[in-house]
Amino acid sequence: MYRFFYLTLLGVCLQYSSFAQKATNISFSNTPAIEIYINHKSVLSNRSIAWNPHSFTYYIAGADSLFSHIESFDAIGNYISEITFQAKFKGIWYNASLDFLEAYNVTNNSCVSFLLSDNGDFVSDDLDIDLSDFQEIGTSVFPIYNSAREVYVYFEPIAKNIIEVEPFSGDISRYIPISMQVENNHIIEDQLLYTDIKETPYAIINKFNKSILLINNEGQIAQEVVWPKVNFEPLSFSWTNGALWLLDGQTLTWKAYAVQ
């Protein structure tokens, strides 16, 4: 089910759909609502995607050995521009509280905040938040942002804890032990997702069962949802703008599957 907004882009009236969120008993559409092709970036790693609801812009990040690249796309997936940073980003998200686009920079264990203009263009990137209490410095683990609680969050796979971190101070504010009877090698350890669903704000990917584990605020698995039926092995996962996104590594295309 969709809510429709209308925007004018280059004088043409475009139809944009914002995907509805449901609390329980969800499933995913098997047909992508949006597909976004990553321009000639087959060598990039740590790919992630974020949605800016103010400018109706998607941002896709990826890193090579020296630089990180962030591409921007409009609401229906048309390419807008690309900007390069001398850093190694792992994870990108939109911080609605501060109206910043943010990314985790594994190079110096910090979160970088990008000030954006009203139309979604980059203005500056001079705000770095040191995450000194992160226990997984330099590893593949990276945070996400919980916009409801206004905290950074990451998953510690050995102890099976979700850990919430205060912005600016970088202090750990809460540990959420997960009641999860799943082998460590069955989950994707660096892919904790923030769903923006009040009852189940977090999700972990079970690659063995090809499912998503929806987790409530007490760390309990409230529902296990099978992935959309796809003919590829997803390279990366994301949950933004109310949809589950899978990266098709064969075509380098992010595909959005709406919650239904």
C-alpha positions as CSV (number, residue, x, y, z in Angstrom):
1,M,0.0,0.0,0.0
2,Y,1.4,3.4,-0.9
3,R,1.0,7.0,0.1
4,F,1.6,9.2,-3.0
5,F,3.4,12.5,-3.2
6,Y,3.8,14.6,-6.2
7,L,6.9,16.6,-7.1
8,T,8.1,18.5,-10.1
9,L,11.4,17.5,-11.5
10,L,12.7,19.4,-14.6
11,G,9.2,20.5,-15.3
12,V,7.7,17.0,-15.3
13,C,5.3,15.9,-12.7
14,L,6.5,12.6,-11.2
15,Q,4.7,10.2,-9.0
16,Y,6.6,9.1,-5.9
17,S,5.6,6.3,-3.5
18,S,6.4,6.2,0.2
19,F,6.1,2.6,1.4
20,A,3.8,2.0,4.4
21,Q,5.1,0.3,7.5
22,K,3.2,-2.5,9.4
23,A,3.9,-3.7,12.9
24,T,3.4,-7.4,12.8
25,N,2.7,-10.3,10.4
26,I,4.5,-8.5,7.6
27,S,5.7,-9.9,4.3
28,F,7.5,-8.5,1.3
29,S,6.4,-7.9,-2.2
30,N,8.2,-10.1,-4.7
31,T,8.3,-7.3,-7.3
32,P,10.7,-4.4,-6.8
33,A,9.0,-1.1,-6.4
34,I,12.2,0.8,-7.4
35,E,15.4,-0.3,-8.9
36,I,18.6,1.8,-8.8
37,Y,21.6,0.9,-10.8
38,I,25.0,1.8,-9.4
39,N,27.1,3.5,-12.1
40,H,30.2,1.3,-13.1
41,K,31.3,0.7,-9.5
42,S,31.9,-3.1,-9.5
43,V,34.9,-2.9,-7.2
44,L,33.3,-1.0,-4.3
45,S,32.6,-2.7,-1.0
46,N,30.5,-1.7,2.1
47,R,27.6,-0.7,-0.1
48,S,24.6,0.9,1.6
49,I,21.6,3.1,0.7
50,A,19.8,5.9,2.6
51,W,16.7,8.0,1.9
52,N,16.3,11.8,2.5
53,P,12.6,12.5,2.9
54,H,13.1,16.3,2.7
55,S,14.6,16.4,-0.7
56,F,13.2,13.1,-2.0
57,T,16.8,11.8,-2.7
58,Y,18.5,8.5,-2.3
59,Y,22.2,8.3,-1.4
60,I,24.2,5.2,-2.2
61,A,27.6,4.8,-0.6
62,G,30.5,2.4,-1.4
63,A,34.2,2.3,-0.7
64,D,37.4,1.2,-2.5
65,S,40.9,0.9,-1.0
66,L,41.4,4.6,-0.7
67,F,38.1,6.5,-1.2
68,S,34.4,6.4,-0.5
69,H,31.9,7.4,-3.1
70,I,28.4,8.6,-2.5
71,E,26.0,8.8,-5.5
72,S,22.7,10.5,-5.3
73,F,19.5,9.6,-7.2
74,D,16.0,11.1,-7.4
75,A,12.8,9.4,-6.0
76,I,12.4,7.1,-9.0
77,G,16.1,6.1,-9.3
78,N,17.5,8.6,-11.8
79,Y,21.1,9.4,-11.3
80,I,21.9,12.9,-10.1
81,S,25.6,13.2,-9.1
82,E,28.5,11.7,-7.3
83,I,30.9,13.0,-4.6
84,T,34.2,11.3,-3.4
85,F,35.7,11.4,0.1
86,Q,39.1,10.3,1.3
87,A,37.7,8.0,4.0
88,K,36.3,4.5,4.3
89,F,32.6,4.6,5.0
90,K,30.7,1.6,6.3
91,G,27.0,2.3,6.5
92,I,25.1,5.4,5.6
93,W,21.8,6.8,7.0
94,Y,19.7,10.0,7.2
95,N,19.6,11.6,10.6
96,A,16.1,13.3,10.6
97,S,16.7,14.9,14.0
98,L,19.7,16.9,12.8
99,D,18.7,17.0,9.1
100,F,22.1,15.5,8.3
101,L,23.2,12.6,6.1
102,E,25.6,10.5,8.1
103,A,28.1,7.7,7.6
104,Y,30.4,5.6,9.8
105,N,34.1,6.3,8.9
106,V,36.0,3.1,9.9
107,T,39.3,4.9,9.2
108,N,39.1,6.9,12.4
109,N,36.1,5.3,14.2
110,S,33.8,8.2,13.9
111,C,30.5,9.2,12.4
112,V,30.7,11.9,9.7
113,S,27.7,14.3,9.3
114,F,27.1,15.9,5.9
115,L,25.2,19.1,5.9
116,L,22.8,19.1,2.9
117,S,21.0,21.9,1.1
118,D,17.2,22.0,0.7
119,N,17.5,20.2,-2.7
120,G,19.8,17.5,-1.2
121,D,23.2,18.8,-2.4
122,F,26.3,18.4,-0.2
123,V,27.2,21.7,1.6
124,S,29.9,20.5,4.0
125,D,31.2,17.4,5.9
126,D,33.1,19.0,8.8
127,L,31.3,17.4,11.7
128,D,32.9,14.2,13.0
129,I,31.6,12.4,16.1
130,D,34.2,10.3,17.8
131,L,32.8,6.9,18.8
132,S,35.4,6.1,21.5
133,D,33.3,3.4,23.3
134,F,32.8,1.3,20.2
135,Q,33.9,-2.2,21.0
136,E,34.4,-3.3,17.4
137,I,36.9,-0.7,16.3
138,G,38.4,-1.5,12.9
139,T,36.2,-4.5,12.2
140,S,33.4,-5.1,9.8
141,V,30.7,-4.0,12.3
142,F,29.3,-0.5,11.6
143,P,26.4,1.4,13.2
144,I,23.0,2.4,12.0
145,Y,20.8,5.2,13.4
146,N,17.6,4.8,15.4
147,S,15.7,8.0,14.6
148,A,13.0,7.2,17.3
149,R,15.5,7.0,20.1
150,E,18.1,9.3,18.5
151,V,21.0,6.9,19.1
152,Y,23.6,5.1,17.0
153,V,23.2,1.3,17.1
154,Y,25.3,-1.7,16.2
155,F,25.3,-5.4,16.7
156,E,27.9,-7.3,18.7
157,P,27.6,-10.8,17.1
158,I,29.7,-12.8,19.6
159,A,27.7,-11.8,22.7
160,K,24.6,-11.3,20.6
161,N,23.9,-7.8,21.9
162,I,22.4,-4.8,20.2
163,I,24.3,-1.8,21.5
164,E,22.9,1.8,21.5
165,V,25.4,4.7,21.6
166,E,24.7,8.3,22.5
167,P,25.4,10.8,19.7
168,F,28.1,13.4,20.3
169,S,29.5,11.8,23.4
170,G,29.9,8.3,21.9
171,D,29.0,6.7,25.2
172,I,27.1,3.4,25.3
173,S,23.7,4.0,26.7
174,R,22.0,0.6,26.5
175,Y,22.8,-3.1,25.9
176,I,19.9,-5.2,24.4
177,P,20.6,-9.0,24.8
178,I,19.0,-10.9,21.9
179,S,17.1,-14.1,22.5
180,M,18.3,-15.7,19.3
181,Q,18.8,-19.4,18.8
182,V,20.7,-19.0,15.6
183,E,24.2,-20.1,14.7
184,N,26.6,-17.2,14.3
185,N,27.7,-18.4,10.8
186,H,24.0,-18.3,9.8
187,I,23.6,-14.5,10.2
188,I,25.3,-11.6,8.5
189,E,27.1,-10.1,11.4
190,D,27.6,-6.6,10.1
191,Q,24.1,-6.0,8.7
192,L,21.9,-4.9,11.6
193,L,18.9,-3.0,10.0
194,Y,16.8,-0.3,11.5
195,T,13.2,-0.8,10.2
196,D,11.5,2.3,11.6
197,I,8.7,0.0,12.8
198,K,7.8,1.0,16.4
199,E,7.3,-2.5,17.7
200,T,10.2,-4.1,15.9
201,P,12.8,-1.4,15.3
202,Y,15.7,-3.8,14.5
203,A,16.3,-6.6,12.1
204,I,19.0,-9.2,11.5
205,I,19.6,-11.2,8.3
206,N,19.6,-15.0,8.5
207,K,21.4,-16.0,5.3
208,F,20.9,-19.7,6.1
209,N,17.1,-19.5,6.1
210,K,17.0,-16.6,3.7
211,S,14.9,-14.6,6.1
212,I,14.8,-11.4,8.2
213,L,14.6,-11.6,12.0
214,L,12.5,-8.7,13.3
215,I,13.5,-7.8,16.8
216,N,11.6,-5.8,19.4
217,N,12.9,-3.3,22.0
218,E,13.5,-6.1,24.5
219,G,15.7,-8.1,22.2
220,Q,13.1,-10.8,21.4
221,I,12.5,-12.1,17.9
222,A,8.9,-11.0,17.1
223,Q,8.7,-12.4,13.6
224,E,10.9,-14.2,11.0
225,V,10.1,-13.0,7.5
226,V,11.2,-14.8,4.4
227,W,13.1,-12.7,1.8
228,P,11.4,-11.7,-1.4
229,K,11.6,-14.4,-4.0
230,V,14.6,-13.3,-6.1
231,N,16.8,-15.1,-8.6
232,F,20.1,-13.7,-7.1
233,E,22.1,-13.9,-3.9
234,P,21.9,-10.4,-2.3
235,L,25.3,-8.8,-2.0
236,S,24.1,-6.2,0.6
237,F,20.9,-5.4,2.5
238,S,19.3,-2.2,3.7
239,W,16.0,-1.0,5.1
240,T,15.2,2.6,4.1
241,N,12.1,4.6,3.1
242,G,9.9,1.8,4.5
243,A,11.2,-1.0,2.2
244,L,13.7,-3.8,2.3
245,W,16.5,-3.2,-0.2
246,L,18.6,-6.0,-1.7
247,L,21.7,-5.4,-3.8
248,D,21.9,-7.6,-6.9
249,G,25.6,-8.2,-7.3
250,Q,25.2,-9.5,-10.9
251,T,23.7,-6.3,-12.2
252,L,24.9,-3.9,-9.5
253,T,21.3,-2.8,-8.8
254,W,19.6,-1.9,-5.5
255,K,16.0,-3.3,-5.5
256,A,13.3,-2.1,-3.1
257,Y,10.7,-4.6,-1.9
258,A,7.8,-2.9,-0.1
259,V,6.3,-4.2,3.1
260,Q,2.8,-5.6,2.6
